[in-house]
Amino acid sequence: QVQLVESGGGLVQAGGSLRLSCSASGRTFSSYTMGWFRQAPGKEREFVAGINWSGGKTFYADSVKGRFTISRDNAKNTVYLQMNSLKPEDTAVYYCAAGPSSSYGSSRYGSYDYWGQGTQVTVSS
């Protein structure tokens, strides 16, 4: 069992930056693939970024590639999402997710087993 708690959301102007954090409970954090998803009002939850258990491999949705960076610190049981050059269309609730190692490379919602409660990111134009 893994419990996830996101933080770091807020209101930022277009072109600005935010860093989201996701703190995980449990001693097996380092064995999980971690991902970030987001959901805007009236839209389906969509994949943003993923990272493998060691942090050595990452992958991104095309819409955020080159602007967002996912990383993790297994000693702190934390995964991060650095978001730069934010756009109004990045506005959404951002969710942290954990899944088995086989989840790596998957952008499917169903590939991840554990979810945080979400943190709101609002980008003003």
C-alpha positions as CSV (number, residue, x, y, z in Angstrom):
1,Q,0.0,0.0,0.0
2,V,1.3,3.5,-0.9
3,Q,-0.3,6.8,0.1
4,L,0.5,9.8,-2.0
5,V,0.2,13.5,-1.1
6,E,0.8,16.2,-3.7
7,S,1.8,19.8,-2.9
8,G,3.1,22.9,-4.7
9,G,0.1,23.9,-6.8
10,G,-1.1,27.4,-7.1
11,L,-1.8,30.4,-9.3
12,V,0.9,31.5,-11.7
13,Q,1.1,33.8,-14.8
14,A,1.7,32.4,-18.2
15,G,5.4,31.9,-18.7
16,G,6.0,31.3,-15.1
17,S,7.2,28.2,-13.2
18,L,6.0,25.9,-10.5
19,R,7.4,22.8,-8.8
20,L,5.0,20.1,-7.7
21,S,6.0,17.5,-5.1
22,C,4.5,14.2,-4.2
23,S,5.4,12.6,-1.0
24,A,4.8,8.8,-0.6
25,S,4.4,6.6,2.4
26,G,5.8,3.1,2.6
27,R,9.2,1.6,2.5
28,T,8.8,0.3,-1.1
29,F,8.6,3.6,-2.8
30,S,11.8,3.0,-4.7
31,S,10.3,0.0,-6.4
32,Y,7.5,1.9,-8.1
33,T,7.2,3.6,-11.4
34,M,5.8,7.1,-10.7
35,G,3.7,9.3,-12.9
36,W,2.0,12.7,-13.1
37,F,-1.4,13.1,-14.7
38,R,-3.7,16.1,-14.9
39,Q,-7.4,16.7,-15.4
40,A,-8.9,20.0,-16.6
41,P,-12.6,20.8,-16.1
42,G,-14.8,18.8,-18.4
43,K,-11.9,16.8,-19.8
44,E,-10.5,13.3,-19.2
45,R,-7.5,12.7,-17.0
46,E,-4.4,12.8,-19.2
47,F,-0.9,11.6,-18.8
48,V,1.9,14.2,-18.2
49,A,5.1,12.5,-17.3
50,G,6.5,9.2,-15.9
51,I,9.7,8.1,-14.3
52,N,11.1,4.6,-13.6
53,W,12.1,3.2,-10.2
54,S,15.7,4.5,-10.3
55,G,15.0,7.9,-11.9
56,G,17.2,6.9,-14.8
57,K,14.4,6.9,-17.4
58,T,11.7,9.4,-18.0
59,F,9.0,10.0,-20.6
60,Y,6.6,12.8,-21.3
61,A,3.5,13.7,-23.1
62,D,4.2,15.7,-26.3
63,S,2.3,18.7,-24.9
64,V,4.8,19.2,-22.1
65,K,8.0,17.9,-23.6
66,G,10.8,20.4,-23.2
67,R,8.9,22.4,-20.6
68,F,8.3,19.9,-17.7
69,T,10.8,17.8,-15.9
70,I,10.0,14.8,-13.7
71,S,12.5,13.6,-11.1
72,R,12.5,11.6,-7.9
73,D,14.5,11.3,-4.7
74,N,14.1,7.8,-3.3
75,A,15.8,8.7,-0.1
76,K,13.0,11.2,0.6
77,N,10.2,9.1,-0.9
78,T,9.3,12.1,-3.1
79,V,8.7,12.6,-6.8
80,Y,8.8,16.1,-8.4
81,L,7.4,17.8,-11.4
82,Q,9.2,21.0,-12.4
83,M,7.0,23.0,-14.7
84,N,8.5,25.9,-16.7
85,S,7.1,28.1,-19.5
86,L,3.6,27.5,-18.2
87,K,0.6,28.1,-20.5
88,P,-3.1,28.7,-19.7
89,E,-3.8,25.3,-21.2
90,D,-1.7,23.7,-18.4
91,T,-4.4,24.7,-16.0
92,A,-5.7,21.5,-14.3
93,V,-5.7,19.4,-11.2
94,Y,-2.4,17.5,-11.1
95,Y,-2.3,14.0,-9.7
96,C,0.6,11.9,-8.6
97,A,0.4,8.1,-9.3
98,A,2.3,5.0,-8.5
99,G,2.4,1.8,-10.3
100,P,4.5,-1.4,-10.7
101,S,7.6,-1.5,-12.7
102,S,5.6,-2.7,-15.7
103,S,3.8,0.7,-15.7
104,Y,6.9,2.4,-17.1
105,G,6.3,3.7,-20.5
106,S,2.5,3.6,-20.2
107,S,0.4,6.7,-20.4
108,R,-2.7,4.7,-19.5
109,Y,-4.6,5.7,-16.4
110,G,-5.3,2.0,-15.5
111,S,-1.6,1.1,-15.4
112,Y,-1.2,2.9,-12.1
113,D,-2.5,1.5,-8.8
114,Y,-2.2,4.4,-6.3
115,W,-3.3,8.0,-6.6
116,G,-2.9,11.2,-4.6
117,Q,-5.8,13.6,-4.0
118,G,-4.5,16.2,-6.5
119,T,-3.2,19.7,-6.4
120,Q,-4.7,22.6,-8.4
121,V,-2.5,24.5,-10.9
122,T,-4.0,27.6,-12.5
123,V,-2.1,29.6,-15.2
124,S,-3.4,33.0,-16.0
125,S,-3.0,34.7,-19.3
